């Protein structure tokens, strides 16, 4: 049983308007979640109610999605000479700084520094990564004499 077509005009009754807003907001949120899951899309949704209350949904990190949107739009922003705008360069620089900060934090963690910021799950994951790394180093060390002997034999055979 289908619904009739609704005339798109402002609902005058404030109570009816609020009820419609709530129902449609929930429907829009459901569609955003479905789009995110079904299509593996990065979705961000911002809705402000008539009273000014903000509602949001993000399938990933909202700030990251907004930065990505700004960068994507900024890629096409050019001044009259066809040069990328300062805003685009600034956004790109901010992203790079965040990446550097993240990598520096990971480096510190691998060195056993600044571990107080990590929870138990992250500590266990770090321990697992370090254990794998130590095993690789030990394997390489164990093979080193054989590799050296193999190279020595190859050199003697060639001469």
C-alpha positions, 0 to 999 in steps of 0.5 A: 500500500503506497503513500500519496504524494506529499505537497512539499511546503512548510508544515505550519503546525509546529507539533506536526512539523516536529513529528515530521522532522523526527520521522524523516530524520530517522529515515534519512539516518537509516538510509545513510547507514544502509548506504555505508554498509551496502556500498562500503561508502564513507558517509557523513550526515549533519542535520540541524533541527528547526530549534537548532539542535545538531544531529550527526552520523558518520560511518568513519570519523566525522572530522576526517570525512569533513577534512577529506571533503574539504580537500577534495573540493579544494583540489579544484579551487584555483585562483585566476592564474590556475594556482591552487589556493592557500587554503588547499595547501594549508589543508594538505599541510595539516593532514601531513602534520597529523600523519607525522604525529601519528607515525611519531607516536607509533615510533615511540610506542615501538621504542617502549616510550609514552605507553601511558596513552595506550589501553590494554587492547593497544598494549597487547597489539603492540606486544604482538607486533614486537614479538613478531619483529623480534622473531624476524630479527632472530631468524635473520641472525640465525641465517647470517652465518649461512648466508655469509658462507654461501657468498664466500663459496660463490666468490671462490667458485667465480674466481 
